[in-house]
Amino acid sequence: MPVRTRLIIQGTPFSDEIAAIEAIDEMMIEGAQETTKVIQPLWLDEATYYPPPAKLPFQFGSKKSRNYYFAVIVKNRKSSGGRYARTKKLQQSFFMKLLQSQRGVEFVFGSNSDITKYVVGNFDKNRNHQVPGHHNTGWPLIADTTAFWMTATEEDFLKRMPTIYAKFDARRQNR
């Protein structure tokens, strides 16, 4: 199941004139596209960081996860001498996309990998499932990385919006 978090920014025009509302929508989309061009490569660079190989002995999250590793991963030769052979699939799973919503834009930061929450934790720091061995190896929490880049996204975007025409509100939503 993919994990992700959103930064939702909505603009409320000070005037009810249709032309002003349409102009704000266009300004928001253009500003959001420019912000995405700036932030996306920086966020992906940090989100896709791979630390050196695991420190041994590896600390599994549970006996069940240890048994799974040796029964499935090692047996199916996805390891080299008992060490997991990295496939870079996690690295390739991260994304940042831009969505248009009613009177606003959404910046979505996420991963399409089922293992994300076990390796780098969840995007919601309150629901952290990072395995202790991954933490000990140096995998940073994705919640911390993403929180920093969401703040940078919000600041960059709001800097591009003329506040003379509308008020802009931002909120974060985890899933």
C-alpha positions as CSV (number, residue, x, y, z in Angstrom):
1,M,0.0,0.0,0.0
2,P,1.5,3.4,-1.0
3,V,2.2,5.9,1.8
4,R,2.1,9.6,1.3
5,T,1.4,13.0,2.8
6,R,-0.1,16.1,1.3
7,L,0.4,19.8,1.6
8,I,-2.9,21.4,0.6
9,I,-3.0,25.2,-0.1
10,Q,-6.2,26.9,-0.9
11,G,-6.7,30.5,-2.0
12,T,-9.7,32.6,-1.1
13,P,-10.2,35.7,-3.2
14,F,-11.0,39.0,-1.5
15,S,-13.5,39.7,-4.2
16,D,-16.3,37.5,-5.5
17,E,-15.7,38.6,-9.1
18,I,-15.4,35.6,-11.5
19,A,-12.4,37.1,-13.2
20,A,-10.5,37.4,-9.9
21,I,-11.3,33.8,-9.0
22,E,-10.1,32.5,-12.4
23,A,-6.9,34.5,-12.3
24,I,-6.1,33.2,-8.8
25,D,-6.6,29.6,-10.0
26,E,-4.2,30.2,-12.9
27,M,-1.6,32.0,-10.7
28,M,-1.8,29.2,-8.2
29,I,-1.2,26.5,-10.8
30,E,1.7,28.4,-12.4
31,G,3.2,29.1,-9.0
32,A,2.8,25.5,-7.9
33,Q,4.5,24.2,-11.1
34,E,7.4,26.5,-10.5
35,T,7.7,25.4,-6.9
36,T,7.6,21.8,-7.9
37,K,10.4,22.4,-10.3
38,V,12.5,23.8,-7.5
39,I,11.6,21.5,-4.7
40,Q,11.1,18.1,-6.3
41,P,14.8,17.3,-7.2
42,L,16.0,18.5,-3.8
43,W,13.4,16.4,-1.9
44,L,14.0,13.3,-4.1
45,D,17.8,13.7,-3.6
46,E,17.3,13.4,0.2
47,A,14.4,10.8,0.1
48,T,16.4,8.4,-2.1
49,Y,19.5,8.4,0.1
50,Y,20.9,4.9,0.6
51,P,23.2,4.4,3.6
52,P,26.1,1.9,3.6
53,P,25.3,-1.8,4.1
54,A,23.5,-2.9,7.3
55,K,25.4,-3.0,10.5
56,L,25.7,-6.5,11.9
57,P,24.2,-8.1,13.8
58,F,21.0,-6.7,12.3
59,Q,18.3,-5.9,14.8
60,F,14.9,-7.2,13.4
61,G,11.7,-5.7,14.5
62,S,10.3,-9.0,15.7
63,K,10.9,-12.7,15.6
64,K,8.3,-13.0,12.8
65,S,10.3,-10.5,10.6
66,R,13.5,-12.4,11.3
67,N,11.9,-15.7,10.4
68,Y,10.5,-14.2,7.2
69,Y,13.9,-12.8,6.2
70,F,15.6,-16.2,6.5
71,A,12.7,-18.3,5.1
72,V,11.9,-16.1,2.1
73,I,14.6,-13.6,1.3
74,V,17.7,-15.8,1.9
75,K,15.9,-18.9,0.4
76,N,15.0,-17.0,-2.8
77,R,18.6,-15.8,-3.2
78,K,17.7,-12.1,-2.6
79,S,20.8,-12.0,-0.4
80,S,24.5,-12.3,-0.8
81,G,26.1,-14.3,2.0
82,G,23.0,-13.7,4.3
83,R,23.1,-10.0,3.6
84,Y,20.2,-8.4,1.7
85,A,21.0,-7.6,-1.9
86,R,19.7,-4.1,-2.5
87,T,17.5,-3.7,-5.6
88,K,17.1,0.1,-5.5
89,K,13.3,-0.4,-5.8
90,L,12.7,1.7,-2.7
91,Q,14.8,4.5,-4.1
92,Q,12.8,4.4,-7.3
93,S,9.4,4.4,-5.5
94,F,9.5,8.0,-4.1
95,F,7.6,10.7,-5.9
96,M,6.4,14.3,-5.5
97,K,3.4,15.3,-7.6
98,L,1.1,18.3,-8.0
99,L,-2.7,18.0,-8.0
100,Q,-5.2,20.7,-8.6
101,S,-8.1,20.8,-6.1
102,Q,-11.1,23.1,-5.6
103,R,-9.6,26.6,-5.3
104,G,-6.2,25.2,-4.5
105,V,-3.3,22.9,-5.2
106,E,-2.0,19.9,-3.4
107,F,1.7,18.9,-3.3
108,V,1.8,15.1,-2.7
109,F,5.0,13.5,-1.3
110,G,5.0,9.7,-1.3
111,S,6.3,6.2,-2.1
112,N,4.7,3.4,-4.0
113,S,6.7,0.7,-2.1
114,D,5.2,-1.6,0.5
115,I,8.5,-1.7,2.4
116,T,8.8,2.1,2.8
117,K,7.4,2.2,6.4
118,Y,9.7,-0.6,7.6
119,V,12.9,0.9,6.1
120,V,12.4,4.7,6.5
121,G,9.3,4.8,8.6
122,N,5.9,6.3,7.8
123,F,5.3,9.8,6.5
124,D,3.3,10.3,9.7
125,K,5.9,10.4,12.5
126,N,3.2,9.2,15.0
127,R,2.9,5.9,13.2
128,N,6.5,4.9,12.8
129,H,7.2,1.3,11.8
130,Q,10.9,1.6,11.0
131,V,12.7,-1.6,11.9
132,P,15.4,-0.9,14.6
133,G,18.1,-2.5,12.3
134,H,17.3,0.0,9.5
135,H,17.5,2.9,12.0
136,N,20.9,1.6,13.3
137,T,22.2,1.3,9.7
138,G,21.5,5.0,9.1
139,W,18.2,5.1,7.2
140,P,16.7,8.6,8.0
141,L,13.1,8.9,8.9
142,I,11.1,9.9,5.9
143,A,8.7,11.9,8.1
144,D,11.6,14.2,9.1
145,T,12.9,14.6,5.6
146,T,9.5,15.3,4.2
147,A,8.4,17.7,6.9
148,F,11.5,19.9,6.1
149,W,10.7,19.8,2.4
150,M,7.0,20.5,2.9
151,T,7.9,23.6,4.9
152,A,10.2,24.7,2.1
153,T,7.5,24.0,-0.5
154,E,5.0,26.0,1.4
155,E,7.4,28.9,1.8
156,D,8.5,28.8,-1.8
157,F,4.9,28.7,-3.1
158,L,3.5,31.4,-0.9
159,K,6.4,33.7,-1.9
160,R,5.2,33.4,-5.5
161,M,1.6,34.3,-4.7
162,P,0.4,38.0,-4.6
163,T,-1.4,38.4,-1.4
164,I,-3.1,41.5,-2.6
165,Y,-5.8,39.4,-4.4
166,A,-6.4,36.5,-2.0
167,K,-5.7,34.9,1.4
168,F,-3.8,31.5,1.2
169,D,-4.2,28.8,3.8
170,A,-2.0,25.7,4.0
171,R,-2.6,22.5,5.9
172,R,-1.0,19.1,6.0
173,Q,-2.7,15.7,5.7
174,N,-1.1,12.3,6.3
175,R,-2.5,9.1,4.9
